Amino acid sequence: MEVFSMYVRKMLSFIIFFNLLSFALTFSDDLHLPDYPKHYNDYSKQCQVPVKCASDRRCPEVHNWEDLERWAQQEAHSRFEWESSFTDKQSYLISEDEYDYNLFATAALSKLDEVGVKNTMTTDILLENLAGRAKCTVRNLLEGRCPEVNQTLSLEKCRNQPMYNCDPAYPYRSYNGVCNNLQHATWGQIGNPLKIEIAPCYDDFVSKHRRSTTGQALPNNRKVISDLQQAFRRQSPDESEELFNIFGMMFSEFVTSDIIGRTMKRGRKATSGFRGCTANGSHVLSSRAPMAAPLSVDADDPNYGPMHIECLNYSPSENANDECHIKYPTKRNTATSYLDLSSMYGDGQYDKDGKLKTSHCGASSTFDHSSVMTTQFMAVAGLFAQLHNYCIDRVRSCELRHNVEIVIEKCRSLTIGVYQRIIYEEWLHALFGDDLFHQCNFDCEYDENLESSVSSTYANAPGRFQHLWIPDNFTLVKGGQRVQKPVFEFFNSITTFECPSVLEGMFDDPIRTESLSEALVNIFFSKDGVRGHCLLCLDLERCRDSGLCPLILYKHYYDKVSKSPTKCYNSFDDLSDIFFEDLIDVFKKHYESPFDIDALFLIFEKEIPEGAFMPKTVAAATCMQFKRLKCSDRFFFSWNEFQSPALKELINSINMMTLLAMFGGIDKVPYNPWFNKSGRLCADNIRRDMESKHHLFCSI
């Protein structure tokens, strides 16, 4: 039987499974995501797979559409008030002494947010009502085959779209993403929905989880993940040396937080997370908050069973359809989709001098409200917050009178520009490797007709690839000695760790690929290292909650995007080109058909291009996502017409090595911070070089 140690050797030694020329990817230039996606039929046509509702051309029969709309709106308002009432009932909230306190926290709603949530609920309720009558008619409505039905609800409160008058001469980014695109002011803004390449595969096309090819429920979330971990455990560890390090993994998490803001379903007030399980996790509560959707665990679970835990808390993500369009539901993104450090800058809170208010490791205090944060994350985030504040000091030291607001925006432009250049010239290059990076071809120009958006598929499946790298322990370097501490300590004791020691530990701490760690599968966000959550289970449930289609459809879709050969998967054995035998055995045990396998498991694909750290399909999805973000950004650093020559020179002279030397508090900086065992350069030399550029700050 083929073993996972082969998988590890592939990851670490870059063994080529196939001729590179036959693998060469020529990515599609079409980066647009549709407003009204349709069911993906290309795989069905090639492989003669039956399509649900394929021959049904009926439309919903509604005798009085306005009455239905009015009823849906009244129902939404009543449901919102009912759900909001649970925010005042402590027995329905996760308490402070529990390990997952704040893991599912929700923020308070502003008046405008509340209107948007109610509008979205109105549309969801209307569509759920129609789907309860006849599912196929709803699919036809959602895919535009019912022209007699208005695609936007006619109720006044469903047309709550603010109007923006954008000034093309205003030289700075907004904080919420508005007016980056002058023709479409709201593109890329906070609160927009994630978008989808192909129609989601909800069972009723609206909200119910996808079912198997025979109509059965998909396998128990936790059972699949637990068996995957057990399959990995049976293998012998590999002696090969890994290159990509934990610093690179944490930077990946930082970038993700900038473009994806996940929010659970909300009531009017902020909460610590809604309860679905008893405090000890022994069972699902019969009376639980409506926003909770707990995950069940079998009594014989190898980890939770001995602790008598049969329930894990979980809260679904919030939909976003504030303008009440009749279209497939998608999840809300509470970050701007632009690579603009929105998670760091927030809505623009500075002190009187224009500096960001900072927290541990010099990170922006905007992160203080989020408890799902490690010291390593704060250390990475702190590099950019400190760059902003350093810029403020340098400009203020010039013998010139400066408007504080202008200085803030100039330093913000510098910081974002440095961040973007590091992403596209360092981090992505390291992830893809030379060949795949050049094949992806990130060269483009600004396209005002391309919406800046994040793919729901990427956010909930391929974009989770870095989670597999989470180890059981993170390393600290203290007094030249390497000390390992459990991952959970870095969540719960952030301020007790010295940030330079944490950075030093990340540089030579390799990513984990030889097994699935306990921190990933059993004790995520734990308080004591004994009881915790399953991060991979959360990823899988969010994948299902978002209505993602089967893995095979996305594999086919991205193969077409990258102009790679496509094939049919009629049996589990046909999956041998995607997965190793041990994984296939797990899927055989739990799924009825290869067509049922969840999209999340694309992150386990075995085909990894030479020199890359991502599987083939993950790489294709990542390529498309980051090309879209770059090409849709009017203020992207390399073509921003409002940048002065001095500002451009500074952006192009500050790399990750410079940030680490200036703000990391370490004596020697790795030449290549993304790879372990890189050579080192004295930080003083880099700092002296930076001092020679101080005059440029007076001209930015």
Residue pairs with C-beta under 8 A, 6 or more apart in sequence:
1 581
1 582
1 585
2 580
2 581
2 582
3 235
3 236
3 580
3 581
3 582
4 231
4 232
4 235
4 514
4 515
4 580
4 582
5 235
5 236
5 237
5 238
5 514
6 580
7 513
7 580
7 606
8 235
8 238
8 240
8 513
8 514
9 15
9 238
9 240
10 17
10 606
10 608
11 242
11 513
11 608
11 613
12 238
12 240
12 241
12 242
12 243
12 513
13 240
14 608
14 610
14 611
16 610
17 606
17 607
18 607
20 435
20 609
20 610
23 564
23 607
23 609
23 616
24 439
25 436
25 439
25 440
25 562
25 563
25 564
25 609
25 616
25 619
25 620
25 623
26 439
26 562
26 563
27 439
27 440
27 441
27 561
27 562
27 563
27 620
27 623
27 624
27 627
28 560
28 561
28 562
28 563
28 624
31 447
31 450
31 624
31 627
31 628
31 631
31 632
32 450
32 451
33 195
33 196
33 197
33 451
33 453
33 455
33 628
34 195
34 196
34 197
35 195
35 327
36 142
36 143
36 144
36 151
36 327
36 328
37 196
37 197
37 198
37 199
37 200
37 328
38 143
38 198
38 199
39 51
39 139
39 143
39 198
39 199
40 197
40 198
40 199
40 549
40 553
40 556
40 557
41 51
42 556
42 557
42 560
43 49
43 552
43 553
43 556
43 557
43 566
43 568
44 50
44 51
46 556
46 566
46 568
47 568
47 569
47 570
49 595
52 136
52 139
53 135
53 136
53 139
53 140
56 136
56 137
56 139
56 140
57 140
57 145
58 134
58 136
58 137
58 140
59 137
59 140
59 141
59 145
59 146
59 148
59 149
60 130
60 133
60 134
60 137
60 138
60 141
60 146
60 149
61 133
61 137
62 68
62 130
62 149
65 149
65 150
66 154
68 126
68 129
69 122
69 126
69 153
69 154
69 155
69 158
70 155
72 122
72 123
72 125
72 126
72 129
72 153
73 118
73 122
73 155
73 157
73 158
75 122
75 125
76 118
76 119
76 121
76 122
76 124
76 125
77 118
79 121
79 125
80 114
80 117
80 118
80 121
80 267
80 268
82 290
83 265
83 267
83 289
83 290
83 291
84 267
84 268
84 269
85 267
86 92
86 93
86 267
86 274
86 289
86 290
86 291
87 93
87 267
87 268
87 269
87 270
87 271
88 269
89 289
91 275
92 274
92 275
92 288
92 289
92 292
93 271
93 272
93 273
93 274
93 275
93 289
94 100
94 101
94 102
94 103
94 104
94 272
94 273
94 274
94 275
94 313
95 101
95 272
95 279
96 272
98 279
99 525
99 526
99 527
99 528
99 531
99 532
99 533
100 273
100 313
100 525
100 532
100 533
101 272
101 273
101 371
102 272
102 273
102 371
102 372
103 273
103 313
103 371
103 372
103 525
103 533
104 264
104 273
104 274
104 313
104 314
104 315
105 264
105 270
105 271
105 272
105 273
105 370
105 371
106 263
106 264
106 265
106 266
106 267
106 270
106 271
106 273
106 274
106 291
106 315
107 263
107 266
107 270
107 369
108 268
108 269
108 270
109 117
109 266
109 267
109 268
113 191
113 266
114 268
115 157
115 160
115 322
116 160
116 191
116 320
116 322
117 266
117 318
118 157
119 157
119 158
119 160
119 321
119 322
119 323
119 324
120 318
120 319
120 320
120 321
120 322
120 324
120 332
122 153
122 155
122 158
122 324
123 153
123 158
123 321
123 324
123 325
123 326
123 329
124 206
124 207
124 319
124 321
124 329
126 153
127 138
127 142
127 206
127 207
127 326
127 329
128 204
128 206
128 207
130 137
130 138
130 141
130 206
131 138
131 204
131 205
131 206
131 207
132 204
135 203
135 204
135 205
137 146
138 204
138 205
138 206
139 199
139 205
140 146
141 149
141 326
142 199
142 205
142 326
142 327
142 328
143 199
144 151
149 326
150 326
151 325
151 326
151 327
152 158
152 159
152 323
152 324
152 325
152 326
153 324
153 326
155 324
158 323
158 324
159 323
159 324
160 322
160 323
161 186
161 322
161 323
162 186
164 178
164 179
164 185
164 186
166 178
166 179
166 182
166 185
167 179
168 182
170 179
171 409
171 642
172 409
172 412
172 413
172 642
173 180
173 338
173 340
173 412
173 413
173 416
173 635
174 180
175 342
175 345
175 346
175 347
175 348
176 189
176 190
176 336
176 342
176 347
177 187
177 188
177 189
177 190
177 336
177 337
177 338
177 340
177 342
177 452
178 185
178 186
178 189
179 185
180 187
180 188
180 338
180 452
180 633
180 634
180 635
181 187
181 188
181 448
181 451
181 452
181 632
181 634
182 448
182 634
183 448
183 449
184 451
186 192
187 451
187 452
187 453
187 632
188 336
188 337
188 338
188 451
188 452
188 453
188 632
189 336
190 261
190 333
190 334
190 335
190 336
190 342
191 320
191 322
191 332
191 333
191 334
192 320
192 332
192 333
192 337
192 453
193 319
193 320
193 321
193 330
193 331
193 332
193 333
194 260
194 320
194 330
194 331
194 332
194 333
194 453
194 454
194 455
194 456
194 459
194 546
195 330
195 451
195 453
195 454
195 455
195 456
196 328
196 330
196 455
196 456
196 457
197 455
197 457
197 557
198 549
198 553
198 557
199 205
199 328
199 549
200 328
200 329
200 330
200 456
200 546
200 547
200 548
200 549
201 210
201 547
201 548
201 549
201 550
201 553
202 208
202 209
202 210
202 329
202 547
203 209
203 210
203 211
205 328
206 329
207 329
207 547
209 217
209 218
209 544
209 545
210 218
210 544
210 547
210 548
210 549
210 550
211 217
211 218
212 218
212 591
212 592
212 593
212 596
213 592
213 593
213 595
213 596
214 592
214 593
216 592
218 544
218 591
218 596
218 598
219 590
219 591
220 296
220 298
220 590
221 295
221 537
221 540
221 541
221 544
222 295
222 296
222 297
222 298
222 301
222 304
222 312
222 534
222 537
223 298
223 301
223 590
224 540
224 586
224 590
224 598
225 521
225 534
225 536
225 537
225 540
226 301
226 302
226 303
226 521
227 586
227 589
227 590
228 516
228 536
228 583
228 586
228 604
229 515
229 516
229 521
229 522
230 302
231 582
231 583
231 585
231 586
232 514
232 515
232 516
232 582
233 515
234 582
235 514
235 515
235 582
237 514
237 515
238 514
241 510
241 677
242 510
242 511
242 513
242 676
243 510
243 675
243 676
243 677
244 430
244 431
244 469
244 510
244 511
244 613
244 674
244 675
244 676
245 506
245 507
245 508
245 509
245 510
245 511
245 673
245 674
245 675
245 676
246 376
246 469
246 471
246 474
246 475
246 505
246 506
246 509
246 510
246 511
247 376
247 380
247 503
247 506
247 507
247 509
247 673
247 674
248 427
248 430
248 431
248 511
248 673
248 674
248 675
249 466
249 469
249 470
249 511
250 374
250 376
250 377
250 379
250 380
250 506
251 380
251 427
251 674
252 427
252 431
252 466
253 377
253 466
254 343
254 377
254 380
254 381
255 339
255 423
255 427
256 463
256 466
257 335
257 343
257 377
258 335
258 339
258 340
258 341
258 342
258 343
258 344
259 335
259 336
259 337
259 338
259 339
259 454
259 629
260 333
260 335
260 454
260 459
260 463
261 333
261 334
261 335
261 342
261 343
262 317
262 331
262 333
262 334
262 459
262 542
263 317
263 318
263 332
263 334
264 273
264 274
264 291
264 315
264 316
264 317
264 318
265 291
265 315
265 316
265 317
265 318
266 291
266 318
267 291
273 313
273 315
274 288
274 289
274 291
274 292
274 313
274 315
275 285
275 288
275 289
275 292
275 313
276 284
276 285
276 288
276 289
276 292
276 293
276 294
276 311
276 313
276 314
276 315
277 283
277 284
277 285
277 294
277 311
277 312
277 313
278 285
278 311
280 308
280 309
281 297
281 304
281 307
281 308
281 309
281 310
281 311
281 312
281 531
282 308
282 309
282 310
282 311
283 310
283 311
284 294
284 296
284 310
284 311
285 294
288 294
291 315
291 316
292 313
292 314
292 315
293 314
293 315
293 316
293 541
293 545
294 311
294 312
294 313
294 314
295 311
295 312
295 313
295 314
295 537
295 541
296 310
296 311
297 304
297 305
297 309
297 310
297 311
297 312
298 305
298 310
299 305
299 308
299 310
301 309
301 310
303 521
303 522
304 310
304 312
304 522
307 530
307 531
309 531
312 533
312 534
312 537
313 533
314 538
314 541
316 545
317 331
317 332
317 542
317 545
317 546
318 331
318 332
319 329
319 330
319 331
319 332
320 330
320 331
320 332
320 333
321 327
321 329
321 330
328 547
329 547
330 456
330 546
331 456
331 459
331 545
331 546
333 454
333 459
335 342
335 343
336 342
337 452
337 453
337 454
337 629
338 452
338 629
338 632
338 633
338 635
339 416
339 419
339 420
339 423
339 629
339 630
339 633
340 416
340 633
340 635
341 384
341 412
341 415
341 416
341 419
343 366
343 367
344 356
344 363
344 364
344 366
344 367
344 381
344 384
344 385
345 356
345 364
345 366
345 412
346 364
346 366
348 408
349 356
349 357
349 365
349 366
350 356
350 357
350 408
351 357
352 404
353 392
353 396
353 404
354 392
354 404
354 405
354 407
354 408
354 411
355 388
355 389
355 392
356 364
356 365
356 385
356 388
356 389
357 364
357 365
358 364
358 365
358 382
358 385
358 386
358 389
359 365
359 367
359 368
359 378
360 375
360 378
360 382
360 494
360 495
360 499
361 375
361 378
361 379
361 381
361 382
361 499
361 502
362 382
362 383
362 385
362 386
362 389
362 499
362 663
363 378
363 379
363 381
363 382
363 385
364 381
364 385
367 373
367 377
367 378
367 381
371 491
372 491
372 525
373 491
373 494
374 474
374 487
374 490
374 491
374 494
375 490
375 494
375 497
375 499
375 502
376 474
376 490
376 502
376 506
378 494
378 499
379 499
379 502
379 503
379 506
379 664
382 499
382 663
383 656
383 659
383 660
383 663
383 664
384 415
384 418
384 419
384 659
386 662
386 663
387 414
387 415
387 418
387 654
387 659
387 662
387 663
388 411
388 412
388 414
388 415
390 662
390 663
391 410
391 411
391 414
391 415
391 697
391 700
392 407
392 408
392 411
394 694
394 697
395 402
395 407
395 410
395 411
395 697
395 698
395 700
396 402
396 407
397 697
398 697
398 698
400 698
410 647
410 700
411 700
413 635
413 640
413 642
413 643
413 647
413 700
414 647
414 650
414 651
414 700
416 635
416 637
417 637
417 640
417 643
417 647
417 648
417 651
418 650
418 651
418 654
418 659
420 630
420 636
420 637
421 637
421 638
421 651
421 652
421 655
422 655
422 656
423 626
424 442
424 626
424 630
425 655
426 655
426 656
426 674
427 674
428 437
428 442
428 622
428 626
429 437
430 613
430 672
430 674
430 675
431 612
431 613
431 614
431 622
432 440
432 609
432 611
432 612
432 614
432 619
432 622
432 623
433 609
433 610
433 611
433 612
433 613
434 611
435 609
435 610
435 611
436 609
436 611
436 612
436 619
440 619
440 623
440 627
442 626
442 627
442 630
444 627
444 630
444 631
445 631
445 639
446 631
446 632
446 633
446 634
446 636
446 639
447 631
447 632
448 634
450 628
450 631
450 632
451 632
452 628
452 629
452 632
452 633
453 628
453 632
454 625
454 629
455 621
455 624
455 625
455 628
456 546
456 548
457 548
457 554
457 599
457 621
458 621
458 622
458 624
458 625
459 546
460 539
460 542
460 543
460 546
460 548
460 599
460 600
461 543
461 548
461 554
461 599
461 600
461 602
461 603
461 621
462 602
462 603
462 617
462 618
462 621
462 622
463 621
463 622
463 625
464 539
464 600
464 603
465 603
465 614
465 615
465 618
465 622
467 520
467 535
467 536
467 539
467 603
468 512
468 513
468 516
468 520
468 603
468 604
469 511
469 512
469 513
470 487
470 512
470 517
470 519
470 520
470 535
471 487
471 509
471 511
471 512
471 517
471 519
472 486
472 487
472 512
472 517
472 518
472 519
473 484
473 485
473 486
473 487
474 484
474 485
474 487
474 490
474 502
474 505
474 506
474 509
475 482
475 483
475 484
475 485
475 505
475 506
475 508
475 509
476 482
476 483
476 484
476 485
476 497
476 498
476 501
476 502
476 504
476 505
477 483
477 501
477 504
477 505
478 498
478 501
482 505
482 508
483 505
486 519
486 529
487 517
487 519
488 519
488 523
488 525
488 526
488 527
488 528
488 529
488 532
490 497
490 502
491 525
492 527
499 664
499 665
500 664
500 665
500 666
503 660
503 664
503 665
503 666
504 666
507 670
507 673
507 676
507 678
508 676
508 677
509 676
510 676
511 613
516 536
519 526
519 532
519 535
520 534
520 535
520 536
521 534
521 535
521 536
521 537
522 532
522 534
523 529
523 530
523 531
523 532
523 533
524 532
524 533
524 534
524 535
524 538
525 532
525 533
525 535
526 532
526 533
539 600
540 598
540 600
543 598
543 599
543 600
544 598
548 554
548 598
548 599
548 600
549 599
550 595
550 596
550 597
550 598
550 599
551 597
551 598
551 599
551 600
551 601
551 602
552 569
552 594
552 595
552 597
554 599
554 602
554 617
554 621
555 578
555 602
555 617
556 566
558 617
558 620
558 621
559 565
559 566
559 617
559 620
560 566
561 620
561 624
562 616
562 620
562 623
564 616
567 574
567 577
568 574
569 575
569 594
569 595
570 594
571 594
572 584
572 587
572 588
572 594
573 584
574 594
575 584
575 587
575 594
576 584
577 607
578 605
578 606
578 607
579 587
579 601
579 604
579 605
579 606
580 606
583 601
583 604
587 594
587 597
587 601
591 597
602 615
602 617
602 618
602 621
603 615
603 618
604 615
605 615
605 616
605 617
605 618
606 615
607 615
607 616
608 614
608 615
608 616
609 616
609 619
612 619
614 622
630 636
634 640
635 642
637 643
637 648
637 651
643 651
644 699
644 700
645 699
646 696
646 697
646 698
646 699
646 700
647 696
647 700
649 693
649 696
650 693
650 696
650 697
650 700
653 693
654 690
656 673
656 674
657 669
657 670
657 671
657 673
657 681
657 686
658 686
658 690
660 666
660 669
660 670
660 673
660 683
661 669
661 681
661 683
661 686
661 687
661 690
662 686
662 687
662 690
664 683
666 683
667 682
667 683
668 680
668 681
668 682
668 683
669 680
669 681
669 682
669 683
669 686
670 678
670 679
670 680
670 681
671 678
671 679
671 680
671 681
672 678
672 679
